[in-house]
Amino acid sequence: MMLKSRYVVPVDGPVIENGAVVIRNERIAAVGRANDLTASPVIDYGDAVVCPGFVNAHTHLELTLLAGAAPPPPDFVDWLKRLTRLLMEQPATEENVVAAVRAGVAQSLAAGVTTIGDITRRPAWSRGPLAASSVRAVSYGEVIAMGRLRTQLHERLEAAASTQHENTRLRIGISPHAPYTVEPDGLRTCAARAMRMGAPLCIHLAETADEEAFTRKGQGRFVEFLQEMGIWDEDIPAAHCSPVELCRSAGILGPKTLIAHGNYVSDPDVRIIAESGASVAYCPRTHHAFGHPPHPFRDLLRAGVNVCIGTDSLASNPSLSILDELRFLCRSHPDLASHDLMKMGTLRGAVALGFDAEVGSLTVGKAADLVVIPLEASQAVADWKCVLESTQTPIAVYVDGVNRLAAAYEPIPITGVARASSP
């Protein structure tokens, strides 16, 4: 089969005008000018761009349950309190978690996202529908074990590390949630388990300025949060270092580690992250919604850190579209090269999730995961930026050479979760 379009964006090479991609046995067999390639059948998408499937490096599909329920206020800790109360007041059922994951997958595919880094609090419920879906994913089982919850560490870690649903498209990872919800000993235990399994790690790290006071002195807003949640006790230790230094000392940081957010990092922190080989998932619209200072992604990139893009969840973001994130970045940082943006939304995300041998670029031998986006009538520039400056959405999304838009899960109504009004 051959897909033709006005432009093909391989990511690992220059844009090809009047290009084509040949797909054979679920793999990319050739990429080049359409006149130089032969295959059948031929699908001509005309005035469109063919590019790799997008990679959403960080999201929480099961929080599709809370879409629109907790709009981000200026204060992150206040939002976290509200989100936690909603989750406690409206306990999720297996039916709703399955429905949320399926709906999240459908929305992701419709947006051209074919690979996902998903955080799950309920791996026994969420991984089945994810394994049965068309997307590739790393399912990071979340571990929370702080204060009065520390005795639950091993139970939660066992659930997080279960490989019951693992298959060729679904890989299993571990996510100690954050330095304010997992104690240093718990972080070390999670890191050791991941190392024994050869599994990837993901941690919410340096997401807010309040983390520093908590890890250095055992003070600040997160103490207040833990007290209000009934979790705090006097045996919670202070690490007497920055959150990033804590994660380094606990063995969390390494080439298989994904740092979610990384909004507040010092120059020494940047050096630690770069030396560790960890990746950082920047979530532009969620970052903006909380009013954080400018994200240090440029400093991280200059230091050699692999920075990729995530959406976070629908509890803090209006969509699960990486294309929407890239368009937001294009508007807010017009000096960024369009090729660099494209790479952050595709190949860099694939590297962060350990899928770069399979996806992230239109490279011969890789899986035929690609997206077709139509051009607007006035666009005739052979540059990926023409897509970033438009509002068009994908008209075809291929995974393993099959157009998955027609076969995507239909959004399923989610019942039993109250929608909260804005604060």
Helices and strands as residue ranges (DSSP letters): E 2-8, E 16-24, E 27-33, G 34-36, E 42-44, E 48-52, E 54-59, G 61-66, H 76-89, H 94-110, E 113-120, H 123-131, E 136-143, G 147-152, H 153-161, E 170-176, H 184-197, E 201-205, H 210-217, H 221-228, H 243-249, E 257-261, H 267-276, E 279-282, H 284-289, H 297-302, E 306-309, H 322-332, H 338-344, H 347-353, E 370-374, H 385-388, E 396-399, E 402-403
